Amino acid sequence: MSIFIWPLKGNYVVTSGFRTSGRPDHHGIDLDIPGSGYQNNVPVVAARSGTVSRSTFSTSYGEVVYIKHLVDGQDYETVYAHMHEGSKTVKVGDPVTQGQRIGYMGNTGASEGQHLHFEIHKPAWNSTKSNAINPVSVLGNVTEAPEPPEDKPRMKVWFPVRITSSQYGIYSQPPNGKWMSDSTPYKDLILAVRYEETSSGKRWFNIYDGEKNIGWINANQTSVLDFNWAISQQELQAYTYTDKNLSTPFRTIATNSEVAFIEDQTEKQLIMTANKALWVEKGFVTGPNTGTESQYWYVAKISDFTYGIYGSAGGGWIASADAYKGYIFAVRAEEDAKGKKWANLWLGKENIGWITKSQLEKIPHTFLHSSRAVQAYTYRDLTSPYVTIPKDGGVAYLQETGDVHQLVYTNKLLYVAKNFREE
């Protein structure tokens, strides 16, 4: 009796059955789509209409969704486990319809290789799995599943992958080439795919680390990474992927070099160039040299032009505030005078004068320090070099705008090129 639909769409097959002799504690079935590799885009759908009872992440199930169903007066609960992290589209209490996408197939939790672990419980899930039933008994005959995809000839490609499983080895050729090595040393590394081929219903990748041709690996052992082509805007020091503390320089990336930009982290960026995954310093980071805001130094602009600029707090008028529309200042001091709070404005080395604090609008900023020496410019188009900010130089970081960083250094608004711009 088929009262549920298969929770994967496409050329799905059962790769591990329900409570088999080899896996008596396997209280569901494992499903995969041969040749799909780890694409992060294989939809997982609700096997029947119902209500989401859990939507969470656990060490065993990984990214998982539970759905309760009522079928002809009988309660059921289905479980969809090991989905791609962050791919859930439903939360507890949401109604779902049969065939609605609830996430994507993945490899999270206690999982070795991409697949969907699917359970059906009657009437409900419990921690001992005592209510689990064989999903195939209510899904229909597994032989009804379509055939694996047709083989595809070898073709030249290029994209980065992370090795997510060491279940199988590295081979000289797909699908029946010579076993070359265990893939364990490459687990969690990021490598380049130069060629791919689908043989006997399985997708294979030819992986490289720099100039080294490592060999061929089953695509199910990998996660294909998103990336954007980018151009370096300055000369950058790069570090190998395993050197996560950026302790030993590996190579220099020249200005205007093309790279595959993979990931932006808090203090570093992950790229790939010449088939090699590399880290570069982000440029501005928190750390021991990071400053803190005080009442005596902050970034502001004039928002009320009713009164002018004065030579001292409450002193003689020296200029109209209108002359500084759009300027961004460093405030270096405050004083009380004539019943008002006054602020002292600076532009670089120039003391502009004093203005009532009520006329100012503070500009949000974060105190950071430079992770390397960088060239700073007066204008956004980076055509007028102003100063070199030294390594560990403290800055008030305002924002990213286009391809540049906007910041205040030595009391002056300046611009620094971002490491990369999109190609």
C-alpha atoms as one frame of an Amber mdcrd trajectory, in Angstrom:
protein
   0.000   0.000   0.000   1.601   3.243  -1.156   0.374   5.989   1.169   3.578
   8.072   1.060   5.606   9.333  -1.898   9.369   8.956  -2.143  11.055  11.922
  -0.414  13.573  12.461  -3.236  12.788  13.498  -6.768  14.794  12.101  -9.635
  16.776   8.907 -10.146  16.763   7.869  -6.491  17.870   4.433  -5.301  17.969
   2.753  -1.879  21.598   2.378  -0.823  20.951   0.903   2.655  17.809  -0.937
   3.743  15.687  -1.121   6.888  17.132  -3.184   9.778  19.202  -5.445   7.553
  21.307  -8.268   8.992  24.385  -6.131   8.590  22.722  -3.060  10.166  20.007
  -4.246  12.573  19.945  -0.841  14.266  19.278   1.022  11.003  15.690   2.114
  11.600  15.084   3.645   8.198  16.389   3.596   4.645  19.149   5.568   2.938
  18.433   7.159  -0.435  20.776   8.662  -2.982  20.801   9.732  -6.611  23.676
   7.980  -8.412  26.105  10.308 -10.098  24.771  13.436  -8.394  27.915  14.054
  -6.342  27.596  16.548  -3.483  25.801  19.315  -5.345  23.840  20.773  -2.394
  20.856  21.042  -4.745  19.057  17.667  -4.563  15.590  18.537  -3.164  14.130
  16.646  -0.203  10.302  16.727  -0.241   7.552  15.912   2.238   6.358  12.321
   1.738   2.796  13.341   2.641   0.957  16.430   3.825   1.231  17.096   7.542
   2.613  19.386  10.248   6.273  19.928  11.138   6.893  18.543  14.640  10.654
  19.191  14.809  13.115  21.185  12.741  16.574  21.075  14.261  20.222  19.991
  14.078  21.553  17.017  16.073  24.892  15.217  16.305  23.357  12.009  14.931
  20.706  13.139  12.425  22.481  16.376  11.486  20.102  18.789   9.737  16.743
  17.071  10.273  12.998  17.647   9.914  10.183  15.589  11.511   6.626  15.726
  10.096   3.453  14.307  11.688   0.698  12.912   9.457  -2.854  11.622   9.949
  -3.795   8.956   7.408  -7.279   7.409   7.633  -7.351   7.994  11.385  -3.824
   6.579  11.906  -0.929   8.745  13.105   2.491   8.570  11.446   5.691  10.588
  11.822   8.346  10.832   9.105  11.998  11.804   9.636  14.316  13.371   7.002
  17.942  13.349   8.213  21.492  14.417   7.181  20.202  17.286   5.027  22.552
  20.024   3.867  23.341  22.432   6.715  21.139  25.505   6.647  18.889  24.128
   3.897  15.735  23.580   5.999  12.818  25.635   4.692  10.272  24.811   7.421
   9.953  25.318  11.183   7.979  23.656  13.979   4.231  24.087  13.504   4.389
  24.763   9.766   1.821  22.917   7.640   3.397  21.175   4.622   1.893  19.671
   1.519   2.898  16.410  -0.121   5.840  17.014  -2.461   6.775  20.369  -0.874
  10.526  20.965  -0.663  11.682  20.999   2.972  15.459  21.058   2.379  18.300
  19.601   0.329  20.118  16.281   0.581  23.413  16.586   2.443  26.026  14.949
   4.656  25.526  16.386   8.149  25.578  14.621  11.509  26.768  11.010  11.814
  27.002  10.496   8.066  29.651   9.199   5.683  28.855  10.562   2.241  25.871
  12.412   0.849  22.485  10.696   1.225  19.030  11.105   2.752  18.236   8.947
   5.785  14.437   8.508   5.849  12.334   6.981   8.631   8.604   6.351   9.126
   7.212   5.763  12.623   3.712   4.514  13.516   2.235   6.323  15.397   5.197
   8.542  16.388   8.987   8.714  16.720  10.583   7.864  20.062  14.189   7.669
  21.207  14.295   3.847  21.053  12.859   3.801  17.497  10.474   1.047  18.610
   7.696   2.408  16.404   9.772   2.442  13.210   8.323   0.627  10.211   9.970
  -0.252   6.907   9.334   2.786   4.678   9.365   0.615   1.555   6.198  -1.109
   2.803   4.222   2.121   2.433   6.237   3.738  -0.342   5.913   1.021  -2.936
   8.407  -1.365  -4.501  11.947  -0.029  -4.639  12.337  -1.581  -8.088   9.961
   1.127  -9.297  12.800   3.620  -8.890  14.137   4.924 -12.215  17.402   3.665
 -13.623  20.623   5.567 -12.840  21.583   8.339 -15.256  23.320   7.521 -18.492
  27.095   7.593 -18.555  28.728  10.817 -19.698  32.114  11.010 -21.424  35.072
  12.687 -19.774  34.975  16.441 -20.026  37.216  19.288 -18.960  35.785  21.349
 -16.096  37.022  23.533 -13.243  35.544  24.042  -9.794  36.647  23.662  -6.155
  35.467  20.825  -3.900  35.882  19.883  -0.268  36.633  16.202   0.425  33.890
  15.223   2.889  34.326  11.449   3.169  37.161   8.923   3.147  34.846   5.996
   2.503  36.563   5.051  -0.751  40.039   5.617  -2.114  41.794   7.491  -4.908
  41.890   5.747  -8.287  43.967   6.119 -11.423  40.916   6.060 -13.718  37.127
   5.716 -13.305  35.346   3.449 -12.728  37.638   0.411 -12.602  41.089   1.931
 -12.537  43.918   0.998 -10.228  43.481   1.887  -6.550  46.230   4.407  -5.809
  45.836   5.482  -2.198  43.556   5.893   0.760  41.591   9.157   0.588  41.831
   9.767   4.367  44.783  12.219   4.073  42.632  14.430   1.844  39.502  14.504
   4.021  38.373  18.087   4.745  40.876  19.527   2.249  39.784  21.809  -0.595
  40.993  20.705  -4.008  40.403  21.613  -7.662  38.432  19.432 -10.085  39.969
  19.521 -13.568  37.982  16.721 -15.262  34.787  14.800 -14.556  33.200  11.637
 -15.923  30.052   9.583 -15.234  30.668   5.829 -15.503  28.409   2.958 -14.436
  25.949   5.393 -12.910  28.556   7.102 -10.744  30.072  10.542 -11.083  33.873
  10.843 -10.756  36.150  13.855 -10.281  39.818  14.215 -11.239  41.244  16.253
  -8.345  44.331  18.460  -8.230  46.256  20.216  -5.478  48.238  22.888  -7.266
  50.208  21.149 -10.022  49.814  17.730  -8.379  47.319  15.383 -10.077  46.035
  13.394  -7.093  43.784  11.058  -9.087  40.086  10.259  -9.385  37.542  10.211
  -6.546  33.868   9.303  -6.347  31.878  12.556  -6.394  29.761  11.343  -3.469
  32.833  11.889  -1.296  32.966  15.595  -2.106  31.077  18.832  -1.595  31.123
  21.209  -4.562  31.850  24.742  -3.318  30.283  27.949  -4.546  32.718  30.584
  -5.817  32.927  33.822  -7.789  35.671  34.859 -10.160  37.474  37.903  -8.753
  40.477  40.129  -9.435  43.035  41.040  -6.756  43.229  44.815  -6.268  46.601
  44.785  -4.518  49.578  42.509  -3.954  48.646  39.908  -1.351  50.521  37.358
   0.722  48.853  33.929   0.568  49.025  30.942   2.936  48.180  27.267   2.396
  44.747  25.991   3.394  46.157  23.909   6.250  47.994  26.950   7.656  44.871
  28.381   9.295  46.894  30.656  11.617  48.649  32.257   8.619  52.068  31.594
  10.109  54.166  30.654   7.055  53.796  32.615   3.783  53.370  30.331   0.768
  53.260  32.647  -2.236  52.537  36.218  -3.305  49.464  36.999  -5.388  50.205
  39.865  -7.756  47.868  42.801  -8.314  45.224  42.125 -11.028  45.484  38.342
 -10.647  42.351  36.291 -11.348  41.251  34.042  -8.474  38.259  31.944  -7.472
  36.848  33.664  -4.374  35.310  30.990  -2.111  34.685  32.310   1.389  34.899
  35.436   3.513  35.679  34.830   7.199  36.156  37.248  10.091  39.925  37.669
   9.741  40.815  35.912   6.495  39.498  35.029   3.047  39.598  31.704   1.220
  40.479  31.682  -2.465  41.782  29.262  -5.066  44.339  30.064  -7.712  46.440
  27.734  -9.889  44.369  24.814  -8.456  45.541  25.624  -4.914  43.288  26.614
  -1.993  44.866  29.545  -0.157  44.140  31.966   2.667  44.813  35.705   2.508
  44.607  38.187   5.369  41.360  40.111   5.247  42.988  43.470   5.906  41.199
  44.885   8.948  40.572  42.694  11.988  39.973  42.779  15.718  42.841  41.979
  18.051  45.176  43.268  20.767  45.662  46.601  18.989  41.961  47.284  18.543
  40.873  50.556  20.129  37.645  51.435  21.910  35.327  54.404  21.521  35.351
  57.120  24.182  33.617  60.439  24.654  36.818  62.101  23.468  37.143  60.439
  20.051  34.445  59.387  17.621  33.363  59.877  14.008  30.567  62.315  13.117
  29.080  64.595  10.478  27.160  67.883  10.725  23.396  67.346  10.429  22.140
  70.726  11.708  23.587  73.836  10.049  21.764  76.435  12.186  24.932  77.586
  13.966  28.497  77.891  12.734  32.025  76.783  13.624  33.720  78.541  16.542
  37.347  79.039  17.558  36.758  77.572  21.005  33.901  76.084  22.992  31.457
  78.990  23.109  34.111  81.271  21.609  34.256  83.441  18.485  32.534  82.461
  15.217  35.056  81.479  12.483  33.060  79.813   9.679  29.620  78.773   8.505
  28.710  75.135   9.087  27.338  75.076   5.513  30.936  75.016   4.242  31.296
  71.486   5.629  28.194  69.797   4.258  28.938  66.119   3.541  32.255  66.116
   5.443  33.096  63.337   7.889  35.063  64.489  10.948  36.938  63.031  13.880
  35.756  64.495  17.175  38.775  64.739  19.485  37.408  66.579  22.498  34.240
  67.817  24.174  33.659  70.702  26.581  30.755  72.354  28.381  30.408  76.103
  27.825  27.540  78.596  28.041  25.100  75.863  29.011  25.850  73.714  25.945
  27.976  70.674  25.081  30.613  71.454  22.431  32.654  69.137  20.189  36.073
  69.782  18.625  36.202  68.784  14.908  39.316  67.576  13.075  40.075  66.726
   9.447  43.396  64.930   9.394  45.991  67.274  10.931  43.707  70.317  10.681
  41.770  71.514  13.721  38.548  72.810  12.123  37.090  74.291  15.302  34.201
  73.799  17.730  30.498  73.165  17.138  27.592  72.431  19.469  27.303  68.661
  19.895  23.561  68.772  19.203  24.386  69.710  15.587  26.297  66.456  15.040
  25.247  62.979  13.994  27.524  60.145  15.079  28.528  57.760  12.300  28.565
  54.057  13.240  32.071  52.595  13.152  34.102  49.717  14.520  37.609  50.005
  15.871  39.893  47.544  14.024  43.562  47.224  13.175  45.298  46.465   9.891
  46.701  42.950   9.510  49.349  44.230   7.075  50.604  47.513   5.648  48.049
  48.974   3.215  47.892  52.024   0.980  45.106  54.466   1.855  43.662  57.046
  -0.544  41.928  60.396  -0.204  39.247  59.651  -2.785  37.019  56.670  -3.437
  38.412  56.119  -6.961  41.828  55.362  -5.372  43.615  57.916  -7.541  45.193
  60.030  -4.796  47.486  58.116  -2.400  47.465  59.753   1.043  49.289  57.526
   3.544  50.421  53.969   4.130  48.655  52.462   7.132  51.255  50.282   8.866
  50.723  46.724  10.037  48.709  46.827  13.292  47.666  50.407  12.623  44.407
  51.223  14.430  41.491  52.512  12.319  37.835  53.425  12.785  36.186  51.186
  10.197  33.009  52.627   8.660  31.828  50.317   5.877  32.475  48.506   2.613
  31.308  50.513  -0.359  31.702  48.895  -3.748  35.285  47.688  -4.136  36.745
  49.737  -1.284  36.855  49.997   2.509  35.806  53.342   4.011  37.559  54.219
   7.268  39.038  56.982   9.401  42.769  56.978  10.144  44.741  59.840  11.719
  41.426  61.754  11.989  40.879  61.640   8.218  38.319  59.830   6.062  40.217
  57.502   3.741  39.646  54.676   1.280  41.502  51.368   0.974  41.077  48.860
  -1.876  39.383  45.611  -0.889  41.498  42.516  -1.528  39.332  41.489  -4.461
  36.697  42.846  -6.822  34.299  40.670  -8.736  35.297  40.010 -12.308
